[in-house]
Amino acid sequence: RVLMDFGFVGREFFKEISRGLHRKTHGETHKNHRVDCEAYNSRVIKSVVCAAYYPQLLKVSHPKALYKETMDGTVKRENVPKRVKLFGKELGQVFLHPASSLFAVSTFETGWLVYSEIMKTSKIMVRDCSMAPCYSVLIFGGKIDVEHDKGILVVDEWAKFKAPAKIAILVREMRRMVNRLLSMKVENPRLDISSSELVDVLLKILTTDGQ
Protein backbone atom coordinates (compact mmCIF):
# COMPACT_ATOMS: atom_id res chain seq x y z
CA ARG A 1 0.00 0.00 0.00
CA VAL A 2 2.85 2.40 0.75
CA LEU A 3 4.25 1.90 -2.77
CA MET A 4 0.78 2.54 -4.18
CA ASP A 5 0.30 5.68 -2.08
CA PHE A 6 3.60 7.06 -3.36
CA GLY A 7 2.70 6.18 -6.93
CA PHE A 8 5.30 3.46 -7.52
CA VAL A 9 2.67 0.82 -8.33
CA GLY A 10 -0.83 1.26 -9.72
CA ARG A 11 -4.06 0.82 -7.77
CA GLU A 12 -5.22 -2.03 -10.01
CA PHE A 13 -2.03 -4.02 -9.39
CA PHE A 14 -2.39 -3.50 -5.64
CA LYS A 15 -5.95 -4.83 -5.80
CA GLU A 16 -4.79 -7.86 -7.79
CA ILE A 17 -2.02 -8.88 -5.40
CA SER A 18 -4.28 -8.20 -2.41
CA ARG A 19 -6.81 -10.68 -3.78
CA GLY A 20 -4.12 -13.25 -4.57
CA LEU A 21 -1.89 -12.70 -1.56
CA HIS A 22 -2.76 -16.01 0.08
CA ARG A 23 -3.06 -18.07 -3.07
CA LYS A 24 -0.35 -20.51 -4.10
CA THR A 25 -0.87 -19.40 -7.69
CA HIS A 26 -0.08 -15.76 -6.92
CA GLY A 27 3.46 -15.94 -8.32
CA GLU A 28 2.43 -17.67 -11.53
CA THR A 29 -0.50 -15.30 -12.01
CA HIS A 30 1.50 -12.10 -11.71
CA LYS A 31 5.06 -12.95 -12.70
CA ASN A 32 4.53 -11.40 -16.15
CA HIS A 33 3.35 -8.08 -14.71
CA ARG A 34 5.99 -5.39 -15.24
CA VAL A 35 6.27 -4.83 -11.48
CA ASP A 36 6.76 -8.54 -10.80
CA CYS A 37 8.64 -9.60 -13.93
CA GLU A 38 11.93 -10.10 -12.05
CA ALA A 39 10.34 -11.80 -9.03
CA TYR A 40 12.05 -15.11 -9.88
CA ASN A 41 15.43 -13.62 -10.75
CA SER A 42 17.47 -14.42 -7.65
CA ARG A 43 20.43 -12.20 -8.53
CA VAL A 44 18.21 -9.19 -9.14
CA ILE A 45 16.43 -9.83 -5.81
CA LYS A 46 19.79 -10.08 -4.05
CA SER A 47 20.90 -6.86 -5.74
CA VAL A 48 17.80 -5.08 -4.44
CA VAL A 49 18.59 -6.35 -0.94
CA CYS A 50 22.17 -5.13 -1.32
CA ALA A 51 20.98 -1.67 -2.39
CA ALA A 52 18.63 -1.54 0.61
CA TYR A 53 21.17 -2.56 3.27
CA TYR A 54 24.38 -1.01 1.98
CA PRO A 55 26.75 0.03 3.64
CA GLN A 56 26.11 -2.91 5.98
CA LEU A 57 28.56 -4.98 3.97
CA LEU A 58 30.77 -7.91 4.96
CA LYS A 59 33.74 -9.32 3.13
CA VAL A 60 33.90 -13.11 2.89
CA SER A 61 37.31 -14.70 3.30
CA HIS A 62 37.35 -18.27 2.05
CA PRO A 63 40.13 -20.48 3.45
CA LYS A 64 43.00 -21.72 1.35
CA ALA A 65 42.01 -24.83 -0.56
CA LEU A 66 43.11 -28.15 0.91
CA TYR A 67 43.66 -31.36 -1.03
CA LYS A 68 43.73 -35.05 -0.20
CA GLU A 69 45.11 -38.13 -1.88
CA THR A 70 42.64 -40.76 -3.04
CA MET A 71 42.82 -43.88 -5.18
CA ASP A 72 41.78 -41.72 -8.12
CA GLY A 73 44.43 -39.08 -7.46
CA THR A 74 44.51 -35.74 -5.67
CA VAL A 75 41.11 -34.16 -5.03
CA LYS A 76 40.05 -30.95 -3.37
CA ARG A 77 38.63 -31.28 0.13
CA GLU A 78 35.18 -29.89 0.83
CA ASN A 79 35.28 -26.60 2.66
CA VAL A 80 34.24 -26.41 6.32
CA PRO A 81 31.80 -23.59 7.22
CA LYS A 82 33.64 -22.60 10.40
CA ARG A 83 36.79 -21.88 8.36
CA VAL A 84 34.98 -19.15 6.40
CA LYS A 85 35.65 -15.74 7.97
CA LEU A 86 33.62 -12.53 7.69
CA PHE A 87 34.90 -8.98 8.10
CA GLY A 88 33.23 -5.56 8.26
CA LYS A 89 34.92 -2.29 7.40
CA GLU A 90 34.49 -0.85 10.89
CA LEU A 91 33.45 -3.98 12.81
CA GLY A 92 36.44 -6.17 12.10
CA GLN A 93 35.73 -9.90 12.25
CA VAL A 94 32.11 -10.91 12.77
CA PHE A 95 30.44 -14.31 13.07
CA LEU A 96 27.28 -15.85 11.66
CA HIS A 97 24.65 -16.56 14.29
CA PRO A 98 23.85 -20.30 14.61
CA ALA A 99 20.21 -19.46 13.75
CA SER A 100 21.22 -17.93 10.43
CA SER A 101 20.17 -19.81 7.31
CA LEU A 102 23.75 -19.30 6.04
CA PHE A 103 25.40 -20.78 9.13
CA ALA A 104 26.12 -24.11 7.42
CA VAL A 105 27.21 -22.59 4.10
CA SER A 106 30.86 -23.32 3.31
CA THR A 107 31.23 -21.53 -0.02
CA PHE A 108 29.68 -18.26 -1.16
CA GLU A 109 29.19 -17.41 -4.81
CA THR A 110 30.72 -13.97 -4.32
CA GLY A 111 32.98 -12.56 -1.66
CA TRP A 112 30.36 -10.23 -0.16
CA LEU A 113 27.34 -10.32 2.15
CA VAL A 114 24.95 -7.63 3.36
CA TYR A 115 23.20 -7.85 6.72
CA SER A 116 20.25 -6.20 8.44
CA GLU A 117 21.54 -5.96 12.00
CA ILE A 118 24.30 -7.09 14.34
CA MET A 119 24.13 -8.74 17.75
CA LYS A 120 26.82 -8.03 20.31
CA THR A 121 27.45 -10.80 22.83
CA SER A 122 30.90 -12.15 23.55
CA LYS A 123 31.27 -11.88 19.78
CA ILE A 124 29.80 -9.62 17.12
CA MET A 125 27.24 -11.77 15.30
CA VAL A 126 24.95 -11.36 12.29
CA ARG A 127 21.89 -13.46 11.57
CA ASP A 128 19.82 -11.99 8.75
CA CYS A 129 22.18 -11.63 5.81
CA SER A 130 22.28 -12.22 2.09
CA MET A 131 24.91 -12.83 -0.54
CA ALA A 132 25.61 -9.64 -2.52
CA PRO A 133 26.50 -9.97 -6.22
CA CYS A 134 29.68 -8.06 -7.09
CA TYR A 135 28.01 -5.72 -9.56
CA SER A 136 25.29 -4.83 -7.06
CA VAL A 137 28.00 -3.52 -4.72
CA LEU A 138 29.66 -1.65 -7.57
CA ILE A 139 26.45 -0.06 -8.84
CA PHE A 140 24.52 0.52 -5.61
CA GLY A 141 27.41 0.89 -3.18
CA GLY A 142 29.25 3.98 -1.98
CA LYS A 143 31.95 6.18 -3.48
CA ILE A 144 33.86 4.41 -6.21
CA ASP A 145 37.50 5.02 -7.16
CA VAL A 146 39.45 3.59 -10.06
CA GLU A 147 43.08 2.64 -9.53
CA HIS A 148 44.18 2.26 -13.13
CA ASP A 149 47.76 1.23 -12.34
CA LYS A 150 46.59 -1.67 -10.16
CA GLY A 151 43.59 -2.62 -12.29
CA ILE A 152 41.10 -2.44 -9.42
CA LEU A 153 37.91 -0.64 -8.42
CA VAL A 154 37.59 0.44 -4.79
CA VAL A 155 34.21 1.12 -3.16
CA ASP A 156 34.24 3.35 -0.08
CA GLU A 157 38.03 2.98 0.18
CA TRP A 158 37.58 -0.63 1.29
CA ALA A 159 35.80 -3.09 -0.99
CA LYS A 160 38.15 -3.96 -3.85
CA PHE A 161 37.33 -5.54 -7.20
CA LYS A 162 39.71 -6.51 -10.00
CA ALA A 163 38.74 -4.88 -13.29
CA PRO A 164 40.53 -3.78 -16.47
CA ALA A 165 40.63 0.01 -16.95
CA LYS A 166 37.97 -0.12 -19.69
CA ILE A 167 35.51 -2.03 -17.49
CA ALA A 168 36.23 0.26 -14.55
CA ILE A 169 35.36 3.35 -16.58
CA LEU A 170 32.18 1.73 -17.92
CA VAL A 171 31.07 0.77 -14.39
CA ARG A 172 31.64 4.29 -13.11
CA GLU A 173 29.65 5.75 -15.99
CA MET A 174 26.89 3.20 -15.41
CA ARG A 175 26.73 4.28 -11.77
CA ARG A 176 26.31 7.90 -12.80
CA MET A 177 23.49 7.12 -15.23
CA VAL A 178 21.66 4.80 -12.80
CA ASN A 179 21.84 7.38 -10.01
CA ARG A 180 20.41 10.02 -12.30
CA LEU A 181 17.55 7.75 -13.45
CA LEU A 182 16.68 6.75 -9.87
CA SER A 183 16.68 10.42 -8.81
CA MET A 184 14.20 11.17 -11.60
CA LYS A 185 12.00 8.26 -10.46
CA VAL A 186 12.04 9.45 -6.84
CA GLU A 187 11.13 12.99 -7.88
CA ASN A 188 8.32 11.66 -10.07
CA PRO A 189 7.14 8.21 -8.85
CA ARG A 190 4.72 7.90 -11.79
CA LEU A 191 7.56 8.17 -14.29
CA ASP A 192 7.61 4.93 -16.32
CA ILE A 193 11.19 3.68 -16.59
CA SER A 194 10.28 0.07 -17.41
CA SER A 195 11.01 0.59 -21.12
CA SER A 196 14.30 2.40 -20.52
CA GLU A 197 17.28 0.92 -22.37
CA LEU A 198 19.37 1.67 -19.30
CA VAL A 199 17.09 -0.51 -17.17
CA ASP A 200 17.40 -3.34 -19.70
CA VAL A 201 21.20 -3.12 -19.62
CA LEU A 202 21.22 -2.89 -15.82
CA LEU A 203 19.04 -6.01 -15.48
CA LYS A 204 21.31 -7.96 -17.82
CA ILE A 205 24.40 -6.95 -15.82
CA LEU A 206 22.80 -7.84 -12.51
CA THR A 207 21.38 -11.12 -13.83
CA THR A 208 24.76 -12.31 -15.10
CA ASP A 209 26.82 -10.43 -12.50
CA GLY A 210 28.87 -9.13 -15.41
CA GLN A 211 29.86 -12.59 -16.64
NORNORLIN-V832512 format. One line per field, one symbol per residue. ss: DSSP state (~ for helix, > for strand, _ for the rest). A space follows every 10 residues. Layout:
ss: ???
This chain:
ss: _~~~~_____ ~~~~~~~~~~ _____~~~~~ __________ _~~~~~~~~~ ~~~___>>>> >_____>>>> __>>>>____ ~~~_>>>>__ _>>>>>____ __________ _>>>>__>>> ___>>>__>> >__~~~~~~~ ___>>>>___ _>>>>___>> >>__~~~~~~ ~~~~~~~~~~ ~~~~~~~___ ______~~~~ ~~~~~~~~__ _
